Amino acid sequence: MKRREFLKSAAITAALATTDSLQASTSPSHPIPRRKLGKTGEELSIVGFGGIVVMNEDPGASANIVSEAVDRGVNYFDIAPSYGNAEDRLGPALAPYRNRCFLACKTDGRLKDDSRADLEDSLRRLKTDHFDLYQFHALTKMSDLDKVLGPGGAIETAEAAKKEGKIRYIGFSVHSQETAVAAMNRYPFDTILFPLNFVLYTQAGFGPQILETARQKQIGILCLKSMAKTVWPADQQKNHPSDPKCWYKPAAFPNEASLGLRWTLGHPITAAIPPGEERYLRLAMDVAQNYKPLNATEEQALLKGAPGVEPIFHLGNDV
């Protein structure tokens, strides 16, 4: 057997062994571990619950998956008003556990008035009197950052809401390394939420500078796209029925996706949010409850699948 084939086989075998052992360790007595969130003093589950999971689901199904996640140790939930009807579904489902969970929401508003409208609407839909974390959504362009932090910008809403007790921490999500670093240098944010996966990191150089800047400033590091791999082929951009809630092509289920998540969790981050498909969330919870860092053989095998793969973002992208 060639060395490359052996390494891939070893990694797949390890991933399968982990998956096969899950039945005995998905109970509440074996909860998902937690990590500290920057300087906040909070401790979050290493896997978060992305609100897109409950988008377009009926209320009963939404309640069931939220209940299961909480039982398995998830205490970090992330949502945004742009996720269709997800806020309407997550609010009632999370209500019984709200005082046990860390709820993060976002605004697409760049100015004071539109971000305030987003905040009040989200509080109402999610049936809560406060958010633990409020984030400026997708600060990708430098012009967006300038608006948020400028006179009459959305930062004024966040700071006022913090004084009112409607939010506890202020953060942002981002898909541009340049804007991410600039934001952390210009304002004392509590958290950053950005994509971190093995293809982006090795093929686009996307992630290292963000991680280092956040680490130096002790900003809480939250990650997206840990189980992502590449863009959909052109003929599948609007038709990928296997994963309709993913605008990108996820890593292969379950082995490559499991290894990809473990790769991301092997970095100095607090938590990773899996794709919005329920099967990927369940897999992520399985991996988290049995989390072990990748060994050298597993990492080498995973990274051998990255060269030549189109990353979902590139440095300098404005999308």
N, C-alpha and C positions, 0 to 999 in steps of 0.2 A: 504494500500500500504506500502511495506517495505521501510525503510528509504533510503537504497541504490537505490532502484528503483525511489523513489521520487526525490532524488538528481540528478540522471541522467535525469529524465524527466524535471526537472526545468532548467537544463543547456541547454538541447536541445530546450526547449521552448524559452529560452532567445536567443539562436543562431538563431532560426528561425525568431524570432521577428526582430532581427537585419537585417537578410537577406531580410525579407519582406519589410523593410523600405527603402531599397536601391534605389528603382526606383526614389525616390524624391530627392536623394542626391548624384548622381554620375555626376553631371554637373560641369563644370569648376568653377562655383560660389561657390562650396563646395569642395575645393581642399584637397588633402592629406596633412596632417600636416607635418612639418619638425622639425628635431632636430639637435643640434650642433654636429659636428664631432670632438670630442676630443679637442686638442689644435689648430686645423687648422683654426678655424674661419668660416669654411664652414657650411652650413645648408643643410641637405639632407632629401628627402622624407622618411618617416618611412618605406615605402616599396620600394624596388628597383626592377629593371627590369633585370632579368637574361638572358643573350644572348642566352641561349639554346632555349628559346621560339621561336626564328626565325630560328633556325637551320632546314634546309631542307624545309623551307617554300618558296613559290614563292615570288618574289619581291613586288608584289602588296599587298599580305597578310601581309608581313613584315612591309611595310610602314603604313598600316592601324592600326596594333596593336601598333606600336611605336607612331603614332600620337595620338591614343586614350589615351595611357599612359601619354604622355606629357600633353594633355588637362586635364586629371584628376589630375595632380599635381606631377607625377613622374619626378624627375630630376636626379635620381641616376641610372646609367646603368653600368652593370658589364659584362665583356666578357673575353674570353681567346682563344688563337689560337688552343687549343685542342678541342674546341667545334665544330668539323666538319666544315661546311661552314658558321657558324654563323657570323663570322666577315664580310664575303662578303655580307651577307644579312643586318646586322645591319648598316654598314657604310653608304650606300645610304639612308636607311630609317631614320637614325638619323641626316643626314647632314643638313636638314632645321632647326633643333633645337639645333645644336651642341653648340652654344654660350650660351644657356640657361641651359645646362645640365652638370652634373658631370660624366665624363666617366672614368671608372676604367678598366684596362686591366691587364693581367698577363703574366708571362713567366715560362715555365717549365725548362728553362736553369738554370744550377747551376754555370756555369762558365762565365767569361767575354765575350768570343766570341759567344757562343751559345745564351746567353741572349740578346746580341746586335742584332744578326740576328732576333730573335723573335720580338724585339722592332721595328726595322725598317720595318719588314714585316707587323706587326699589324698596324702601323701608316698608311702604304700604303693601306691596305685592308679596314681600317675603315675611310679612307678619312679625316684624321685630322692631324694637325701639332704637336699635343701634347696630352698627357693623363693627366688627373687631378690626377690620382692615378695609380701607377704601382706596382704590387704585385708579390712576389715570390710565385708561385703556389704550394700548397700542401707540405709545409715544414713539412712533417710528421716524417721523420727519423732524428735523431740527426746528422747523417752523411751528410744529405742534408744541414742542417744548417751550419755545419762546412765548407762545400764547398762554400756555398754562401758568407759567411763572411770571408773566408780565402783569402790568396794571390791569385790573378787572379780570384777571385770569382765574381759572378753576381752582388754583391753589388757595384763593381767598375763601372759596366755599369750603374746602377741606379744613382749613385752619379754624374757620368759624364753627363748623360742625363739630370739630374736636372740642372746642370750648363748651358747646351745647350738650356734649355727652352723646352725640349721635354717631360718632366714629371714635376709635381709639388710636389707630395707627394710620399713617399715610404712606402709600407706595405707588408703584407704577408698573405696567407691563410694557414690553418693548421688543421690537424685531430688528433693531439696528444697533450694531455695536458702538458706532460713533455717538448716537443719541443716548444710549445707555450710559456710557462713561460721562458724557457731558451732564446728564441729569444728576448723576451721583456727585459730581463735582460742584454743581450749582445749588443743590438743596439737600438738607439732611434727611433724606427719605429713610423710612424704617425698613422698607422691603423693596425688592426688585423681583419681577416675574419675567422669565425669558426662556427661549428655546435652548435646550442642551441635549444633543444626542450625538452618537458616534460618527454619523456621516457629516453633520454640520461641522463638528469639531475638527475632524481630520481632513475633510475635503474643501471646506470653505474657511477654515480658521476662525469659525464663529464660536465664541465662548470664552477662550482663555483670558482675554483682557477684561471682560466683564466680571468673571470670577475673581480675578486678582484685585480689581478695584473695589468690588463689594467686600471682599475679605479684609482689605486694608481699612475700610471704613466701618467694618462690623455691621454691615447692612444684611438683613435677613434675606437669604437666597432661596427663591422658589422657582421651580422649573416646569416648563411645558415641553411637549413633543419628545419626551424621552423614548417613546415607543414608535416615533415616526421614522421613516426611512427616506422617501423620495417623493417627487411629484407624480401625479397620475399621468399615464400616457395620454397624448392629445385626444385620442378617441374615447377616453373614459373620464374626461374632465367633469362631465355632468351626468355620468351614468356609472356609478360604482356601487351596485346594490349590496355587495357584501359588507360595505362599511359606509353607509349613506351619511353618517354624521362626521366623517373625516374628509376635509378638503384636500388632505395630503394622503399619500399611500403609506399605511403603517408597515412596520417591520413584520415579517412573516410570523403568523400565529401558530403555535405558542412559543416555539423555541427561540427564534431570533428576537422576538419582542421581549421575552423574559431576560435574555442576556443584555439587550439594549437598556432595559430599565435598571438592571443591576450595574451596568457601566455608568449610567448617570448618577445613581445613588452612591457610587464609589467616589464621587467628587465631594468637596466640602459644601454641600447644600443642605437645606433643611428638609425639603419635600419636593416630590415630583407629582404632577397631575397627568394621569394617563389619558388616552383618547376618549372621545365622548361615546364610543360604543360600549355597551354594557359588558360584552365578553372581554374586552380589554381591561375594563375596570376590575372585573372579577379576577382576571389573571394577575393584574397588578397587586391586588390585595393578597392573593396567594403568594406571590413572590415576596411581598413585604413581610408577611408573617413568618417567612422562612429565610429572610434576607441574609446573604453572605456575599462579601465582595467577590468579584471575579478573580479567579486565579490566573496566572500568566498564560496558561494554555487556552483558557476560555477567552480571555481578552484578545489574544493573538488571532484566534479563529474568527471572532466577531469582526475585528478590524480588517481582516482579509476580505470581507464582503463589502467594504466601503469604496475602494478605488474605482473610479469610473462611474459611480452612482451620482446622479444629479441631486444636489442638496435642495431642500425646500426654500432656503434663503441664501443670499450671497451678501458679503460685506458691502455696505453702501446701498443696499436695496431700499427703496422708498415705499415698499408695499407691505 
